[in-house]
């Protein structure tokens, strides 16, 4: 076939700019092969420890900066930053007198109902690189002058926008004492002067708070965002165990475009308190103002909660670690904030998945045979799962207990029901014959009203003041005998059914 481009056209010189770009690309290509691929910079994390009149630390992780100092016996938040910019001390000195009168304590600790803010003495601080998860661990040690209590404040910096903090509380006295309240991380999130410059003059919604509205099944994604204006918003979880509520919140600064997201690594009762102070100074008739026209601050604290007078009793010389608080500070949109949180969870929170099973496609049987499980029905589900390419078949609720079609009140009796006379082994082998792995669900902390367990051990039901709680449906794992039984049941189920995957949700 004859070319539609003439020989003359083929020999025509390239335009000089295009030729230059191609030549530059060739040089860069040769250069990259000669020197190899340049490795990305390692995550940036750093800590500056200050001593002297106002000891403290400045922590940097990626572009996130957090600064705190000990003053008048209080460890106080100086500032947070999301752009990597360090605020000069000269800019902060004038704010000290205001911070002294505000709820800016970087953590809170009550011993026997006595708040120890204002009693802390600096002992020292250090930093070290740690592994699993990788990061820079900064440790600050304080001692109370009012109680025989020492606290180590740990902060882990991974190089991303999320920092993690927890406390170690030591009873250095000679008698038992009790922690009555603790917030591992607290203080001032934002100080936003002149916010009206970026918002409408009549706008008060400098800060918005996002939180989960319900602690009910199926409502995990029902987040609510609302302004917090000269008020304190309290969000709490009171179910007594992990579940559908989230000990987490989002906060948005509508003036700066920044976000905070905080989460508490705790599965019991919890409480979050967020307080805003928004001030507008009136303008006189001449249009003059002697102060900035607007000023706003946002404060928070979050931690475990209980109706009992003590969260935890400490024996003499005993040390206890608090729950971890994970905080993200970031200037971006909500999508990027959420992805940064997920990256943190995958990288630094969850244990690593076995590499060969990270993306397995799972088929869960709880569909139209809901509470009507039979061996024939399971095998039919396995056939359909194999046809769609599933790699794992999981049996969920409904396989155990004294009577069929009663998964909820049957929990606690972790043996296949009479409607599965051959037990689960034939179903497991059928799934494997079809090329799939086999998984099983159980609720080891559950104790259903119809279960043999409830009839034989009514004393195992979780109670408060001798009255059952959580709908009579949870065993008391604070009892060592009960905890040992639960652990043995988990092990027995895994061994008996030779599981590839064990699920607790």
C-alpha positions as CSV (number, residue, x, y, z in Angstrom):
1,X,0.0,0.0,0.0
2,X,1.5,3.4,-1.0
3,X,2.1,5.8,1.8
4,X,0.0,9.0,1.8
5,X,3.1,11.0,3.0
6,X,5.6,12.0,0.3
7,X,9.3,11.4,0.7
8,X,9.8,15.1,0.9
9,X,7.3,15.4,3.7
10,X,9.1,12.5,5.5
11,X,12.4,14.3,5.4
12,X,11.0,17.7,6.5
13,X,12.7,18.9,9.8
14,X,10.7,18.8,13.0
15,X,9.7,22.2,14.4
16,X,12.6,23.4,16.6
17,X,10.6,23.4,19.9
18,X,9.3,19.9,19.4
19,X,12.7,18.6,18.4
20,X,14.2,20.2,21.6
21,X,11.5,18.6,23.8
22,X,12.2,15.2,22.2
23,X,15.9,15.6,22.7
24,X,15.4,16.6,26.3
25,X,13.2,13.5,26.8
26,X,15.9,11.3,25.3
27,X,18.5,12.8,27.6
28,X,16.3,12.3,30.7
29,X,15.5,8.7,29.7
30,X,19.2,7.9,29.3
31,X,19.9,9.6,32.6
32,X,17.3,7.7,34.4
33,X,18.7,4.4,33.1
34,X,22.2,5.4,34.0
35,X,21.4,6.4,37.6
36,X,18.5,4.2,38.4
37,X,15.0,5.1,39.7
38,X,15.3,7.7,42.5
39,X,13.6,6.4,45.7
40,X,10.9,8.6,47.2
41,X,11.8,10.7,50.2
42,X,11.1,8.9,53.5
43,X,8.1,10.2,55.5
44,X,8.9,13.3,57.4
45,X,8.7,13.2,61.2
46,X,10.5,15.2,63.8
47,X,10.3,16.4,67.4
48,X,11.8,19.4,69.1
49,X,12.1,19.0,72.9
50,X,12.3,22.3,74.8
51,X,13.4,22.7,78.4
52,X,13.7,25.8,80.5
53,X,10.9,28.0,81.9
54,X,8.2,26.6,79.7
55,X,9.3,23.0,78.8
56,X,7.4,21.2,76.0
57,X,7.6,19.7,72.6
58,X,6.8,20.5,69.0
59,X,5.8,17.5,66.9
60,X,5.9,17.3,63.1
61,X,4.4,14.5,61.0
62,X,4.2,15.2,57.3
63,X,2.6,18.7,57.1
64,X,0.9,18.4,60.5
65,X,2.4,20.3,63.4
66,X,1.4,20.1,67.0
67,X,3.0,22.2,69.8
68,X,2.4,22.0,73.6
69,X,4.1,23.4,76.7
70,X,4.0,23.0,80.5
71,X,3.0,26.2,82.2
72,X,1.7,26.8,85.7
73,X,1.4,23.0,86.3
74,X,-0.7,22.5,83.1
75,X,0.3,20.9,79.8
76,X,-1.3,23.2,77.3
77,X,-1.9,23.1,73.6
78,X,-0.1,26.0,71.9
79,X,-1.3,25.4,68.3
80,X,-2.0,22.9,65.6
81,X,-1.0,23.4,62.0
82,X,-1.8,21.6,58.7
83,X,0.6,23.3,56.3
84,X,4.0,22.5,57.8
85,X,4.5,26.1,58.9
86,X,6.0,26.7,62.4
87,X,4.5,29.6,64.3
88,X,7.1,31.9,65.8
89,X,7.2,32.1,69.6
90,X,6.8,35.9,69.3
91,X,3.3,35.3,67.8
92,X,2.3,33.0,70.6
93,X,3.6,34.9,73.6
94,X,0.7,37.3,73.5
95,X,-1.8,34.5,73.6
96,X,-0.4,32.9,76.8
97,X,-2.6,34.9,79.2
98,X,-5.7,33.9,77.3
99,X,-4.8,30.2,77.1
100,X,-4.3,30.2,80.9
101,X,-8.0,30.9,81.3
102,X,-9.2,28.4,78.7
103,X,-9.8,24.6,78.6
104,X,-6.6,24.0,76.7
105,X,-5.2,21.2,78.7
106,X,-3.5,18.7,76.4
107,X,-4.8,15.8,78.4
108,X,-7.1,15.3,81.4
109,X,-6.7,13.0,84.4
110,X,-8.8,12.7,87.5
111,X,-7.7,10.6,90.5
112,X,-10.5,9.9,92.9
113,X,-12.5,12.8,91.4
114,X,-9.6,15.2,91.8
115,X,-8.6,16.9,88.6
116,X,-4.8,17.0,88.4
117,X,-4.6,19.9,86.0
118,X,-2.3,22.6,87.5
119,X,-0.3,20.1,89.6
120,X,2.1,18.7,86.9
121,X,5.9,18.9,87.2
122,X,8.3,18.3,84.3
123,X,10.5,15.3,84.7
124,X,11.9,15.0,81.2
125,X,11.3,13.9,77.5
126,X,13.0,11.8,74.9
127,X,12.4,10.5,71.4
128,X,13.3,7.3,69.6
129,X,12.5,5.4,66.3
130,X,10.3,2.4,66.7
131,X,9.0,-0.4,64.5
132,X,5.6,-2.1,64.0
133,X,4.2,0.4,63.4
134,X,7.1,2.4,62.2
135,X,7.4,5.9,63.5
136,X,9.1,8.4,65.8
137,X,7.9,7.9,69.4
138,X,8.1,10.9,71.7
139,X,7.8,10.3,75.4
140,X,7.2,13.1,78.0
141,X,7.2,12.3,81.7
142,X,5.3,14.4,84.3
143,X,4.7,14.0,88.0
144,X,1.8,15.4,90.1
145,X,2.6,17.6,93.1
146,X,-0.8,16.8,94.6
147,X,-1.0,13.0,94.3
148,X,1.6,10.2,94.1
149,X,0.9,9.9,90.4
150,X,3.4,9.8,87.4
151,X,2.3,10.1,83.8
152,X,4.2,9.3,80.6
153,X,2.7,11.0,77.6
154,X,3.4,9.0,74.4
155,X,3.0,10.4,70.9
156,X,3.7,8.3,67.8
157,X,4.5,10.1,64.5
158,X,4.3,8.1,61.4
159,X,5.0,10.8,58.8
160,X,1.4,11.3,57.7
161,X,-1.3,13.6,58.8
162,X,-2.4,11.3,61.7
163,X,-0.7,11.4,65.2
164,X,-1.4,8.8,67.9
165,X,-1.3,9.5,71.6
166,X,-1.7,7.5,74.8
167,X,-0.8,7.8,78.5
168,X,0.8,5.5,81.0
169,X,-0.4,6.3,84.5
170,X,1.6,5.0,87.5
171,X,0.5,4.9,91.1
172,X,3.7,5.7,92.9
173,X,2.0,5.8,96.3
174,X,1.7,3.1,99.0
175,X,-2.1,2.6,98.8
176,X,-4.5,1.7,96.0
177,X,-6.1,4.7,94.2
178,X,-8.5,5.0,91.3
179,X,-8.7,6.8,87.9
180,X,-12.1,8.4,87.8
181,X,-11.7,10.2,84.5
182,X,-9.1,10.4,81.7
183,X,-8.8,12.0,78.3
184,X,-5.5,10.8,76.7
185,X,-5.6,13.8,74.3
186,X,-7.6,17.1,74.7
187,X,-7.1,20.8,74.4
188,X,-7.5,23.5,71.8
189,X,-7.9,22.5,68.2
190,X,-8.2,25.9,66.5
191,X,-7.8,29.6,67.3
192,X,-9.3,31.4,64.4
193,X,-9.1,35.2,64.7
194,X,-10.8,37.5,62.1
195,X,-12.9,34.6,60.7
196,X,-15.4,37.1,59.2
197,X,-12.9,38.1,56.6
198,X,-13.5,34.7,54.9
199,X,-17.1,34.1,55.9
200,X,-20.2,36.2,55.5
201,X,-20.4,39.0,58.1
202,X,-23.5,37.4,59.7
203,X,-22.2,33.8,59.6
204,X,-21.6,32.1,63.0
205,X,-20.9,28.7,61.7
206,X,-17.1,28.9,61.9
207,X,-16.9,25.3,63.1
208,X,-19.0,22.3,62.2
209,X,-19.0,19.1,64.1
210,X,-19.6,15.7,62.5
211,X,-20.7,12.7,64.5
212,X,-22.6,9.4,64.2
213,X,-26.2,10.0,65.2
214,X,-27.2,6.5,66.3
215,X,-25.8,3.4,68.0
216,X,-28.1,1.0,66.2
217,X,-27.5,-1.7,63.7
218,X,-27.5,-0.5,60.1
219,X,-27.0,3.2,61.0
220,X,-23.2,3.2,61.0
221,X,-23.1,5.7,58.2
222,X,-25.7,8.1,59.5
223,X,-23.3,11.0,60.2
224,X,-24.7,14.4,61.1
225,X,-22.8,17.7,60.6
226,X,-24.0,20.8,62.5
227,X,-22.5,24.1,63.6
228,X,-21.3,24.5,67.1
229,X,-21.6,28.1,68.2
230,X,-20.8,29.2,71.8
231,X,-21.9,25.8,73.0
232,X,-20.7,22.4,74.2
233,X,-21.7,19.4,72.2
234,X,-21.5,16.0,73.9
235,X,-21.5,12.8,72.0
236,X,-21.3,9.5,73.9
237,X,-21.6,5.7,73.5
238,X,-23.4,4.0,76.3
239,X,-23.8,0.4,75.1
240,X,-21.0,-0.9,77.3
241,X,-19.2,-2.6,74.5
242,X,-18.0,-2.1,70.9
243,X,-20.7,-2.0,68.3
244,X,-22.4,0.4,65.9
245,X,-21.5,3.7,67.5
246,X,-18.2,5.4,66.7
247,X,-16.0,7.0,69.4
248,X,-15.0,9.5,66.7
249,X,-15.7,12.9,65.4
250,X,-15.0,15.2,62.5
251,X,-14.5,19.0,62.9
252,X,-14.4,21.5,60.0
253,X,-13.1,25.0,60.1
254,X,-15.2,26.9,57.5
255,X,-12.9,29.9,57.6
256,X,-9.6,28.1,56.9
257,X,-10.8,24.9,55.1
258,X,-9.1,22.7,57.6
259,X,-10.3,19.4,59.1
260,X,-9.8,17.5,62.3
261,X,-10.8,13.9,62.7
262,X,-10.3,12.1,66.0
263,X,-10.9,8.6,67.1
264,X,-10.6,6.7,70.4
265,X,-9.3,3.1,70.4
266,X,-11.8,2.0,73.0
267,X,-14.6,-0.6,72.9
268,X,-16.4,0.3,76.2
269,X,-18.5,3.4,77.0
270,X,-17.0,6.7,75.8
271,X,-17.7,10.4,75.8
272,X,-16.6,13.2,73.4
273,X,-17.0,16.9,74.3
274,X,-16.5,19.7,71.8
275,X,-16.8,23.3,72.9
276,X,-16.7,26.5,70.7
277,X,-16.3,30.1,71.7
278,X,-17.2,32.6,69.0
279,X,-17.0,36.3,69.7
280,X,-18.0,39.3,67.6
281,X,-17.0,42.7,68.6
282,X,-19.4,45.5,67.7
283,X,-18.4,48.2,65.3
284,X,-19.1,51.8,66.5
285,X,-20.9,54.4,64.4
286,X,-17.6,55.7,62.9
287,X,-16.8,52.2,61.7
288,X,-13.9,51.8,64.2
289,X,-13.1,48.8,66.3
290,X,-10.5,48.7,69.0
291,X,-10.2,44.9,68.8
292,X,-10.4,42.3,66.0
293,X,-14.0,42.1,64.8
294,X,-14.3,38.3,65.2
295,X,-12.4,35.6,67.2
296,X,-13.2,31.9,67.6
297,X,-11.7,28.9,69.3
298,X,-12.6,25.2,69.4
299,X,-11.7,22.8,72.2
300,X,-12.2,19.1,72.7
301,X,-11.7,16.2,75.1
302,X,-12.5,12.5,74.6
303,X,-12.0,9.4,76.6
304,X,-13.5,6.3,78.3
305,X,-16.7,6.9,80.3
306,X,-18.5,5.1,83.1
307,X,-21.3,5.5,85.6
308,X,-19.1,4.0,88.3
309,X,-17.0,6.2,90.5
310,X,-13.8,4.5,89.2
311,X,-12.7,3.8,85.7
312,X,-9.7,1.7,86.9
313,X,-8.2,1.0,90.3
314,X,-4.4,1.1,90.5
315,X,-2.6,-0.9,93.1
316,X,0.6,0.6,94.6
317,X,3.3,0.6,92.0
318,X,1.0,-0.4,89.2
319,X,1.1,1.2,85.7
320,X,-1.8,1.2,83.3
321,X,-1.9,2.2,79.6
322,X,-4.9,4.3,78.4
323,X,-6.7,3.9,75.2
324,X,-5.0,5.5,72.1
325,X,-6.3,8.7,70.5
326,X,-5.8,9.1,66.8
327,X,-6.0,12.6,65.5
328,X,-5.7,13.9,61.9
329,X,-5.2,17.5,61.1
330,X,-5.4,18.3,57.3
331,X,-6.4,21.1,54.9
332,X,-8.3,19.4,52.1
333,X,-11.7,18.2,51.1
334,X,-13.6,15.5,53.0
335,X,-12.8,12.8,50.4
336,X,-9.0,13.3,50.8
337,X,-9.4,13.4,54.6
338,X,-11.3,10.1,54.6
339,X,-8.7,8.5,52.3
340,X,-5.9,9.7,54.6
341,X,-7.7,8.1,57.6
342,X,-8.1,4.8,55.7
343,X,-4.4,4.8,54.7
344,X,-3.6,5.3,58.4
345,X,-5.8,2.4,59.4
346,X,-4.4,0.1,56.8
347,X,-0.8,1.0,57.4
348,X,-0.5,1.6,61.1
349,X,-3.6,0.1,62.9
350,X,-4.7,-3.1,61.3
351,X,-2.4,-6.1,61.4
352,X,-1.0,-7.0,58.0
353,X,-3.2,-9.4,55.9
354,X,-1.6,-12.6,54.6
355,X,-0.4,-11.4,51.2
356,X,-2.1,-14.2,49.3
357,X,-5.5,-13.4,50.7
358,X,-5.7,-9.6,50.8
359,X,-8.4,-9.4,48.0
360,X,-10.3,-12.6,48.4
361,X,-13.9,-12.5,47.1
362,X,-16.2,-13.7,49.9
363,X,-19.7,-15.2,49.6
364,X,-21.7,-15.0,52.9
365,X,-24.7,-17.4,53.1
366,X,-27.1,-15.1,54.9
367,X,-29.5,-14.5,52.0
368,X,-32.8,-16.0,51.2
369,X,-32.1,-19.1,53.5
370,X,-31.9,-16.7,56.4
371,X,-32.7,-18.8,59.5
372,X,-33.6,-21.8,57.3
373,X,-30.2,-23.4,57.1
374,X,-29.9,-26.9,55.9
375,X,-27.0,-28.9,54.4
376,X,-28.7,-29.0,51.0
377,X,-29.3,-25.2,51.2
378,X,-25.7,-24.6,52.0
379,X,-24.5,-26.7,49.1
380,X,-26.8,-24.8,46.8
381,X,-25.3,-21.5,48.0
382,X,-21.8,-22.9,47.5
383,X,-22.6,-23.8,43.9
384,X,-23.8,-20.3,43.2
385,X,-20.8,-18.8,45.0
386,X,-18.4,-20.9,42.9
387,X,-20.2,-19.9,39.7
388,X,-19.6,-16.2,40.4
389,X,-15.9,-16.8,41.2
390,X,-16.0,-16.5,45.0
391,X,-12.8,-17.5,46.7
392,X,-14.2,-18.0,50.2
393,X,-17.6,-19.3,51.5
394,X,-18.6,-18.1,55.0
395,X,-21.4,-19.5,57.2
396,X,-22.9,-16.7,59.3
397,X,-25.5,-16.9,62.0
398,X,-28.1,-19.7,62.1
399,X,-26.0,-22.8,62.3
400,X,-26.0,-23.4,66.1
401,X,-28.3,-23.8,69.1
402,X,-31.2,-25.8,70.4
403,X,-33.9,-25.0,67.8
404,X,-34.0,-23.8,64.2
405,X,-34.9,-20.3,63.0
406,X,-33.8,-18.7,66.2
407,X,-30.3,-17.3,65.7
408,X,-30.6,-14.4,68.1
409,X,-31.7,-16.2,71.3
410,X,-29.5,-19.3,70.4
411,X,-26.1,-17.6,70.8
412,X,-23.9,-19.2,73.4
413,X,-24.4,-22.8,72.3
414,X,-21.7,-23.1,69.7
415,X,-22.6,-26.5,68.4
416,X,-24.3,-27.3,65.1
417,X,-28.1,-27.6,65.5
418,X,-30.2,-30.7,64.9
419,X,-31.2,-29.3,61.5
420,X,-27.6,-30.0,60.5
421,X,-27.3,-33.7,61.5
422,X,-23.9,-34.2,59.8
423,X,-22.4,-31.0,61.4
424,X,-20.5,-28.5,59.2
425,X,-17.7,-30.7,58.1
426,X,-19.4,-32.0,54.9
427,X,-20.3,-28.4,54.0
428,X,-16.7,-27.3,54.5
429,X,-15.4,-30.1,52.3
430,X,-17.9,-29.3,49.6
431,X,-16.7,-25.7,49.6
432,X,-13.1,-26.7,49.3
433,X,-14.0,-29.2,46.5
434,X,-15.4,-26.2,44.6
435,X,-12.1,-24.4,45.1
436,X,-13.1,-22.1,47.9
437,X,-11.8,-21.6,51.5
438,X,-14.2,-22.0,54.4
439,X,-15.0,-19.4,57.1
440,X,-17.4,-19.3,60.1
441,X,-19.0,-16.7,62.2
442,X,-19.7,-16.8,66.0
443,X,-20.5,-14.2,68.7
444,X,-18.4,-15.5,71.6
445,X,-19.5,-12.8,74.0
446,X,-23.2,-13.6,73.4
447,X,-25.6,-15.5,75.7
448,X,-29.1,-16.0,74.2
449,X,-32.2,-16.5,76.3
450,X,-32.9,-20.0,74.7
451,X,-29.4,-21.3,75.0
452,X,-28.3,-24.1,77.3
453,X,-25.5,-21.8,78.4
454,X,-28.0,-19.3,79.9
455,X,-29.9,-22.0,81.7
456,X,-26.8,-23.6,83.2
457,X,-24.9,-20.4,84.0
458,X,-27.3,-17.5,84.7
459,X,-24.6,-16.1,86.9
460,X,-22.5,-15.5,83.8
461,X,-24.8,-12.8,82.4
462,X,-23.4,-9.3,82.6
463,X,-25.0,-7.3,85.4
464,X,-24.9,-3.9,87.1
465,X,-26.1,-3.6,90.6
466,X,-27.4,-7.2,90.4
467,X,-29.5,-6.3,87.4
468,X,-28.8,-7.8,83.9
469,X,-27.9,-5.3,81.2
470,X,-27.4,-5.4,77.4
471,X,-30.7,-7.1,77.1
472,X,-29.5,-10.1,79.1
473,X,-27.4,-11.0,76.1
474,X,-23.7,-10.6,77.1
475,X,-21.5,-12.7,79.3
476,X,-19.4,-11.1,81.9
477,X,-15.8,-11.5,80.6
478,X,-14.5,-9.5,83.6
479,X,-15.0,-12.8,85.4
480,X,-11.8,-14.8,84.8
481,X,-13.8,-18.1,84.7
482,X,-16.1,-16.7,82.0
483,X,-13.2,-15.2,80.0
484,X,-11.3,-18.5,80.1
485,X,-14.5,-20.4,78.8
486,X,-14.9,-17.9,76.0
487,X,-11.3,-18.2,74.9
488,X,-11.5,-22.0,75.0
489,X,-14.7,-22.0,72.9
490,X,-13.1,-19.8,70.2
491,X,-10.2,-22.2,70.1
492,X,-12.4,-25.3,70.0
493,X,-14.6,-23.9,67.1
494,X,-11.5,-23.0,65.0
495,X,-10.0,-26.4,65.6
496,X,-13.2,-28.5,65.2
497,X,-14.1,-26.9,61.8
498,X,-10.5,-26.5,60.5
499,X,-11.3,-22.9,59.6
500,X,-9.5,-20.8,57.0
501,X,-11.2,-17.7,58.3
502,X,-12.8,-16.9,61.7
503,X,-15.2,-14.0,62.0
504,X,-16.3,-11.9,64.9
505,X,-18.3,-8.8,63.9
